[in-house]
Amino acid sequence: MAISVFDLFKIGIGPSSSHTVGPMRAAATFAGVLRERGLLNRVTRVEVRLYGSLSATGVGHATDRACLLGLMGQWPDRIDPQSIESRIDQLMQEHCLILDGSHPVDFQYARDMRLLDEDLAYHPNAMTLESFDSQGSQFSQTYYSIGGGFIVEQAELDAPAADAGEVKLPYAFSSGAELLALCKQHGLSVSQLMMANECAWRTEADVRAGLLKIWTAMGECVANGLRNEGVLPGGLQVKRRAAKLHRSLQELGKPNVIGSTLSAMEWVNLFALAVNEENAAGGRMVTAPTNGAAGIIPAVLHYYMKFNPTACDDDVVAFLLAAAAVGILCKTNASISGAEVGCQGEVGSACAMAAAGLAEVLGATPPQLENAAEIALEHNLGLTCDPVGGLVQVPCIERNAIAAVKAINAVQMALRGDGEHFISLDRVIRTLRDTGADMHANYKETSRGGLAVAFVEC
């Protein structure tokens, strides 16, 4: 299936694309199916069964809450994050779930929200939703949240639909080598090739407008992260740092302040921290390509836009298109799911995407861009997903800042060369896939190994 830039960059909410956005979309889809099939008004009870990683870290990632909101008919790109607490509180107090926003059913959390210590075969992020009427079991569907907010329903796997309506891209590619060959053959940059492909779905004006909307949402997320202070939810008592750091950096611009001549790298750190603190608080986000790694691309793009006086909207469009090309390769040939391949699939892919985007707007040739993405991804191989307390906070927030700086360094190294290098991006992506397959499940978003168990509460 062809993947669009708007599949990789989706407006949603925190703290996780695979554990929050995906499950909410699945639950909302399920509620919609009940309505479409004429079953909704006969439902007396619904049950949510979470498996694998969704069960292991579901509460810390707000998977349970996301499922409830989705069953209410809420979608991650439309819900007001400020309304979530009141909706959940009301449900818990009244034990009444308004299914699809219209049909009240009894909901007892302890009975109907089941976190199971078992896995389903296709993917570690699995969930089954089942409705009951007065006669008993009525209808059920199983969904897999495969990373970045993407969901797959079991029926799609059991009986794949014909691809008669599949979009045909003018420059389809399934590897970095094919991408480079197409760019060379047709004299296109990576972003130009991606724009031509996107126009198979929508007009160029619509592509530009959509990407600038994504950029606006990223900017609002940064602004919220710079403004909001306090302690992040979840019980770890992690303090937000971005607002204080922002004030510190602004003070350095005043003539009477004695201090360090901080480099632009501190602004990169700031932007990444702001985004991921906002994500941890459940705020409005853009998956890029996941929520756990959502701060890397905005941080690097903000860095470019802030420190380049000639930067403009065209750069935003080119950056996101080029980044998406690498994201498509990572998703197609490996995975962007931490539950499947560890954090190398989330932070690693986002780092490579950010490097590709920055390389593009700095005038890199396609081979130099591919080299930048390869360097960035190569030095995230083996990165485990071991969130403390099952929360997207430690080490996730700082990890985004480190990876954003790493992406910029990868570009600087690639631009000093001519694009020739020892290991191709394709080989690194295959290594990402193979390393993920070899990685023990304890290090793949289950919070059963690594830093997650090294942390000891006092």
C-alpha positions as CSV (number, residue, x, y, z in Angstrom):
1,M,0.0,0.0,0.0
2,A,1.3,3.5,-0.9
3,I,2.1,5.6,2.1
4,S,1.5,9.4,2.1
5,V,3.3,12.1,4.0
6,F,0.0,12.6,5.8
7,D,0.0,9.0,7.0
8,L,3.3,9.7,8.8
9,F,2.5,13.2,10.1
10,K,-0.9,13.1,11.8
11,I,-2.4,15.5,14.3
12,G,-3.4,13.7,17.5
13,I,-2.8,13.7,21.3
14,G,-0.1,12.4,23.7
15,P,1.4,10.5,25.1
16,S,1.8,7.7,22.5
17,S,0.9,7.2,18.9
18,S,0.9,3.4,19.1
19,H,-0.6,3.2,22.6
20,T,-2.9,6.3,22.6
21,V,-3.6,7.5,19.1
22,G,-3.9,4.0,17.5
23,P,-6.2,2.5,20.2
24,M,-8.4,5.6,20.2
25,R,-8.8,5.3,16.4
26,A,-9.5,1.6,16.7
27,A,-12.2,2.1,19.4
28,A,-13.8,5.0,17.4
29,T,-13.8,2.8,14.3
30,F,-15.4,0.0,16.2
31,A,-18.1,2.3,17.5
32,G,-18.7,3.5,14.0
33,V,-19.0,0.0,12.7
34,L,-21.7,-0.8,15.3
35,R,-23.6,2.2,14.1
36,E,-23.3,1.4,10.4
37,R,-24.4,-2.2,11.0
38,G,-27.5,-1.2,13.0
39,L,-26.2,-2.8,16.1
40,L,-25.5,0.3,18.2
41,N,-28.9,0.7,19.9
42,R,-29.0,-3.0,21.0
43,V,-25.7,-2.8,22.9
44,T,-25.9,-3.3,26.6
45,R,-22.2,-3.6,27.4
46,V,-18.8,-3.4,25.8
47,E,-15.5,-5.1,26.8
48,V,-12.0,-4.0,25.9
49,R,-9.2,-6.6,26.0
50,L,-5.6,-5.3,25.7
51,Y,-2.7,-7.7,24.9
52,G,1.1,-7.5,24.8
53,S,2.6,-4.1,25.1
54,L,-0.8,-2.4,25.1
55,S,-1.5,-4.3,28.3
56,A,2.0,-4.0,29.9
57,T,2.3,-0.2,29.6
58,G,-1.3,0.6,28.7
59,V,-2.1,2.6,31.9
60,G,1.1,4.6,31.7
61,H,0.5,5.3,28.1
62,A,-3.2,6.2,28.6
63,T,-4.3,3.3,26.4
64,D,-7.3,2.5,28.6
65,R,-8.5,6.1,28.5
66,A,-7.9,6.3,24.8
67,C,-10.1,3.3,24.2
68,L,-12.9,4.7,26.3
69,L,-12.7,8.0,24.5
70,G,-12.7,6.3,21.1
71,L,-15.8,4.2,22.1
72,M,-17.4,7.5,23.0
73,G,-16.9,8.5,19.3
74,Q,-13.9,10.8,19.9
75,W,-11.0,10.9,17.4
76,P,-7.4,11.9,18.3
77,D,-7.2,14.8,15.8
78,R,-10.6,16.3,16.9
79,I,-10.9,15.9,20.6
80,D,-10.1,18.8,22.8
81,P,-7.3,17.6,25.1
82,Q,-8.7,19.9,27.9
83,S,-11.9,17.9,27.9
84,I,-10.4,14.5,28.5
85,E,-10.2,14.5,32.3
86,S,-13.8,15.6,32.7
87,R,-15.0,13.0,30.3
88,I,-13.1,10.2,32.0
89,D,-14.1,11.4,35.5
90,Q,-17.7,11.4,34.6
91,L,-17.6,7.9,33.2
92,M,-15.8,6.5,36.3
93,Q,-18.3,8.1,38.6
94,E,-21.4,7.2,36.8
95,H,-20.3,3.9,35.3
96,C,-22.0,5.0,32.1
97,L,-20.3,5.0,28.7
98,I,-22.0,7.0,25.9
99,L,-21.2,4.7,23.0
100,D,-20.5,6.6,19.7
101,G,-21.6,9.7,21.5
102,S,-25.3,8.8,21.6
103,H,-26.0,5.4,23.2
104,P,-25.5,4.9,27.0
105,V,-24.3,1.5,28.2
106,D,-23.2,0.3,31.6
107,F,-19.4,0.3,32.0
108,Q,-17.6,-1.2,35.0
109,Y,-13.9,-0.5,34.6
110,A,-12.7,-3.5,36.7
111,R,-14.9,-5.8,34.7
112,D,-14.9,-4.4,31.2
113,M,-11.3,-3.1,30.8
114,R,-9.1,-6.2,30.8
115,L,-5.3,-6.0,30.7
116,L,-4.2,-9.4,29.7
117,D,-0.8,-11.0,30.1
118,E,-0.7,-12.7,26.7
119,D,0.2,-11.8,23.2
120,L,-1.5,-12.2,19.8
121,A,0.6,-13.4,16.9
122,Y,0.6,-10.6,14.4
123,H,1.9,-7.7,16.5
124,P,2.6,-7.0,20.2
125,N,0.2,-4.0,20.2
126,A,-3.1,-5.9,20.0
127,M,-6.6,-5.2,21.3
128,T,-10.1,-6.8,21.0
129,L,-13.3,-4.9,21.3
130,E,-16.5,-6.8,21.9
131,S,-20.1,-5.7,22.3
132,F,-22.9,-7.5,24.1
133,D,-26.7,-7.3,23.8
134,S,-29.3,-8.8,26.1
135,Q,-28.7,-12.2,24.5
136,G,-24.9,-12.2,25.1
137,S,-21.9,-11.6,22.8
138,Q,-23.0,-9.6,19.8
139,F,-20.0,-8.5,17.8
140,S,-16.2,-8.3,18.1
141,Q,-13.2,-7.0,16.2
142,T,-9.5,-7.3,16.8
143,Y,-7.1,-4.4,16.0
144,Y,-3.4,-4.0,15.9
145,S,-1.8,-0.6,16.5
146,I,1.4,-1.0,14.4
147,G,3.1,2.3,15.2
148,G,2.6,6.0,14.3
149,G,-1.1,5.8,14.8
150,F,-1.6,3.2,12.1
151,I,-4.1,0.5,12.8
152,V,-4.9,-2.8,11.1
153,E,-8.0,-4.9,11.7
154,Q,-7.8,-8.7,11.9
155,A,-10.2,-9.1,9.0
156,E,-7.8,-7.2,6.7
157,L,-5.1,-9.7,7.5
158,D,-7.4,-12.8,7.1
159,A,-8.9,-11.7,3.8
160,P,-6.9,-8.9,2.2
161,A,-9.0,-6.8,-0.1
162,A,-8.1,-6.5,-3.8
163,D,-5.9,-3.5,-4.7
164,A,-8.1,-2.4,-7.6
165,G,-8.5,1.1,-6.1
166,E,-4.9,1.4,-5.0
167,V,-3.3,4.7,-5.8
168,K,-0.6,4.5,-8.5
169,L,2.3,6.7,-7.8
170,P,4.3,8.2,-10.7
171,Y,7.6,7.6,-8.9
172,A,6.9,4.5,-6.7
173,F,10.0,3.3,-4.7
174,S,10.5,0.7,-2.1
175,S,14.2,1.2,-1.3
176,G,16.7,4.0,-0.9
177,A,18.5,2.7,-4.0
178,E,15.3,3.0,-6.1
179,L,14.6,6.5,-4.7
180,L,18.1,7.7,-5.7
181,A,17.8,6.1,-9.1
182,L,14.5,7.8,-9.8
183,C,15.9,11.2,-8.6
184,K,18.9,10.8,-10.9
185,Q,16.8,9.6,-13.9
186,H,14.3,12.4,-13.8
187,G,16.5,15.2,-12.4
188,L,14.4,15.6,-9.3
189,S,15.3,16.4,-5.7
190,V,13.8,14.1,-3.1
191,S,11.2,16.6,-2.1
192,Q,10.2,17.2,-5.7
193,L,9.8,13.5,-6.3
194,M,7.7,13.2,-3.1
195,M,5.5,16.2,-4.2
196,A,4.8,14.5,-7.5
197,N,3.8,11.3,-5.6
198,E,1.6,13.2,-3.2
199,C,-0.3,14.8,-6.1
200,A,-1.6,11.3,-6.9
201,W,-3.9,11.8,-3.9
202,R,-4.5,15.6,-3.9
203,T,-3.6,18.8,-5.7
204,E,-0.2,20.5,-5.0
205,A,-2.0,23.4,-3.4
206,D,-3.7,21.0,-1.0
207,V,-0.4,19.2,-0.2
208,R,1.2,22.5,0.6
209,A,-1.8,23.6,2.7
210,G,-1.9,20.3,4.6
211,L,1.8,20.4,5.4
212,L,1.7,24.0,6.6
213,K,-1.2,23.0,8.8
214,I,1.0,20.2,10.2
215,W,3.7,22.8,10.8
216,T,1.3,25.1,12.5
217,A,0.3,22.3,14.9
218,M,4.0,21.6,15.6
219,G,4.5,25.2,16.3
220,E,1.6,25.4,18.7
221,C,2.9,22.3,20.5
222,V,6.3,24.0,21.0
223,A,4.6,27.2,22.2
224,N,2.5,25.3,24.7
225,G,5.5,23.4,25.9
226,L,7.5,26.7,26.4
227,R,4.6,28.2,28.4
228,N,3.4,25.3,30.6
229,E,5.2,24.5,33.8
230,G,4.7,22.1,36.7
231,V,5.0,18.4,37.2
232,L,4.1,15.9,34.5
233,P,1.2,13.4,35.3
234,G,1.8,9.8,36.1
235,G,3.4,9.7,39.5
236,L,7.2,10.0,38.7
237,Q,7.1,13.7,39.7
238,V,9.1,14.6,36.6
239,K,9.3,18.4,36.4
240,R,8.9,20.3,33.2
241,R,12.1,22.0,32.2
242,A,11.4,23.8,28.9
243,A,9.8,27.0,30.2
244,K,12.6,27.6,32.6
245,L,15.2,26.9,30.0
246,H,13.4,29.2,27.6
247,R,13.6,32.0,30.1
248,S,17.3,31.3,30.6
249,L,18.0,31.5,26.9
250,Q,16.1,34.7,26.5
251,E,18.0,36.3,29.4
252,L,21.3,35.6,27.5
253,G,20.2,38.2,24.9
254,K,20.1,41.0,27.5
255,P,23.3,43.1,27.6
256,N,23.8,43.0,31.4
257,V,23.5,39.3,31.8
258,I,26.8,37.5,32.4
259,G,26.7,33.9,31.2
260,S,27.5,31.4,28.6
261,T,27.4,32.2,24.9
262,L,25.1,29.3,24.3
263,S,25.0,27.8,20.9
264,A,22.0,27.1,18.7
265,M,22.2,23.5,20.0
266,E,20.6,24.7,23.2
267,W,17.6,25.9,21.3
268,V,17.4,22.5,19.6
269,N,17.3,20.9,23.0
270,L,14.7,23.4,24.1
271,F,12.3,22.7,21.2
272,A,12.6,19.0,21.6
273,L,12.0,19.1,25.4
274,A,9.0,21.4,24.9
275,V,7.3,19.1,22.5
276,N,7.9,15.9,24.5
277,E,6.9,17.4,27.8
278,E,3.7,18.5,26.1
279,N,3.3,15.0,24.7
280,A,3.9,13.5,28.2
281,A,1.1,15.7,29.5
282,G,-1.4,14.4,26.9
283,G,-1.4,17.6,24.9
284,R,-2.1,18.2,21.1
285,M,0.6,16.5,19.1
286,V,1.8,15.6,15.6
287,T,3.1,12.1,15.2
288,A,6.5,12.5,13.6
289,P,6.4,9.6,12.8
290,T,5.4,8.6,16.4
291,N,4.5,10.5,19.5
292,G,7.4,9.0,21.5
293,A,9.8,10.5,19.0
294,A,7.6,13.6,18.2
295,G,10.1,16.2,19.3
296,I,12.9,15.5,16.9
297,I,11.6,16.7,13.6
298,P,9.9,19.8,15.0
299,A,13.1,20.7,17.0
300,V,15.3,20.4,13.9
301,L,12.9,22.3,11.7
302,H,12.4,25.1,14.3
303,Y,16.2,25.3,14.6
304,Y,16.5,25.9,10.8
305,M,13.6,28.3,10.7
306,K,14.8,30.4,13.7
307,F,18.5,30.7,12.6
308,N,18.1,31.0,8.9
309,P,16.9,34.5,8.0
310,T,15.8,33.5,4.5
311,A,13.7,30.5,5.7
312,C,10.2,30.4,4.3
313,D,7.1,28.2,3.8
314,D,8.7,26.5,0.8
315,D,11.4,25.2,3.1
316,V,8.8,23.7,5.5
317,V,7.1,21.9,2.6
318,A,10.4,20.6,1.2
319,F,11.7,19.6,4.7
320,L,8.6,17.5,5.6
321,L,8.4,15.9,2.1
322,A,12.0,14.8,2.2
323,A,11.7,13.6,5.8
324,A,8.6,11.5,4.8
325,A,10.6,9.8,2.0
326,V,12.9,8.3,4.7
327,G,10.0,7.6,7.0
328,I,8.3,5.6,4.3
329,L,11.4,3.5,3.8
330,C,11.7,2.8,7.6
331,K,8.1,1.9,7.9
332,T,8.0,-0.3,4.8
333,N,11.2,-2.2,5.3
334,A,11.5,-2.3,9.1
335,S,9.2,-0.7,11.6
336,I,8.5,2.6,13.4
337,S,6.9,0.7,16.4
338,G,8.8,0.7,19.7
339,A,6.8,-2.4,20.8
340,E,8.1,-4.2,17.7
341,V,11.7,-3.2,17.3
342,G,12.5,-1.0,20.3
343,C,13.2,2.7,20.4
344,Q,15.6,2.4,17.4
345,G,12.4,2.2,15.3
346,E,10.9,5.4,16.8
347,V,13.7,7.7,17.7
348,G,16.0,6.2,15.1
349,S,13.6,6.7,12.3
350,A,12.7,10.2,13.4
351,C,16.3,11.1,13.7
352,A,16.9,9.9,10.1
353,M,13.9,11.7,8.9
354,A,14.9,14.9,10.5
355,A,18.4,14.6,8.9
356,A,16.9,14.0,5.5
357,G,14.6,17.1,5.9
358,L,17.4,19.4,7.0
359,A,19.8,18.1,4.3
360,E,17.1,18.8,1.7
361,V,16.6,22.5,2.7
362,L,20.4,23.0,3.0
363,G,20.8,22.0,-0.7
364,A,22.1,18.5,-0.4
365,T,22.1,16.3,-3.4
366,P,19.9,13.1,-3.1
367,P,23.0,11.0,-2.4
368,Q,24.1,13.4,0.4
369,L,20.6,13.3,1.8
370,E,20.6,9.5,1.8
371,N,24.0,9.6,3.5
372,A,22.7,12.0,6.2
373,A,19.8,9.7,6.9
374,E,22.0,6.7,7.0
375,I,24.4,8.3,9.5
376,A,21.5,9.4,11.8
377,L,19.8,6.0,11.8
378,E,23.1,4.0,12.0
379,H,23.9,5.6,15.3
380,N,20.6,4.7,16.9
381,L,20.8,1.0,16.1
382,G,20.1,-1.2,19.2
383,L,18.3,1.6,21.1
384,T,15.9,-0.1,23.5
385,C,12.4,1.1,24.5
386,D,12.4,0.9,28.3
387,P,10.2,3.7,29.6
388,V,10.3,4.0,33.4
389,G,6.9,3.4,34.9
390,G,5.4,2.8,31.4
391,L,5.3,6.5,31.0
392,V,6.7,8.4,27.9
393,Q,8.9,10.6,30.1
394,V,12.2,8.9,31.3
395,P,14.3,8.5,29.2
396,C,12.0,9.5,26.3
397,I,11.9,13.3,26.7
398,E,15.7,13.8,26.9
399,R,16.2,11.1,24.2
400,N,14.4,13.3,21.7
401,A,16.7,16.3,22.4
402,I,19.8,14.1,22.0
403,A,18.5,12.7,18.7
404,A,17.6,16.1,17.3
405,V,21.2,17.3,17.8
406,K,22.4,14.0,16.4
407,A,20.4,14.6,13.2
408,I,22.0,18.0,12.7
409,N,25.4,16.5,13.2
410,A,24.7,13.8,10.7
411,V,23.8,16.4,8.1
412,Q,26.9,18.4,8.7
413,M,29.0,15.3,8.2
414,A,27.1,14.3,5.0
415,L,27.4,17.7,3.5
416,R,31.2,17.6,3.8
417,G,31.2,14.6,1.5
418,D,29.9,13.8,-2.0
419,G,27.3,11.2,-1.0
420,E,29.6,8.2,-1.3
421,H,29.8,6.1,1.8
422,F,30.4,2.6,3.1
423,I,27.0,1.4,4.2
424,S,23.8,2.3,2.5
425,L,20.6,3.5,4.1
426,D,18.9,0.3,2.9
427,R,21.4,-1.9,4.7
428,V,21.0,0.1,7.9
429,I,17.2,-0.2,7.7
430,R,17.5,-3.9,7.2
431,T,19.8,-4.0,10.3
432,L,17.2,-2.1,12.2
433,R,14.6,-4.7,11.3
434,D,16.9,-7.6,12.1
435,T,18.1,-6.1,15.4
436,G,14.5,-5.5,16.4
437,A,13.7,-9.2,15.7
438,D,16.7,-10.3,17.9
439,M,15.9,-7.9,20.7
440,H,14.4,-9.4,23.9
441,A,10.7,-8.5,24.5
442,N,11.7,-6.9,27.8
443,Y,13.3,-4.0,25.8
444,K,10.4,-3.4,23.5
445,E,8.0,-1.1,25.3
446,T,7.0,-3.5,28.0
447,S,8.9,-1.7,30.9
448,R,10.2,-5.1,32.0
449,G,13.9,-4.4,31.4
450,G,16.6,-1.8,31.0
451,L,16.1,1.6,32.7
452,A,12.5,0.7,33.5
453,V,13.7,-1.8,36.1
454,A,16.9,0.1,37.1
455,F,14.7,2.8,38.6
456,V,14.0,2.1,42.2
457,E,11.3,4.2,44.0
458,C,12.3,5.4,47.5
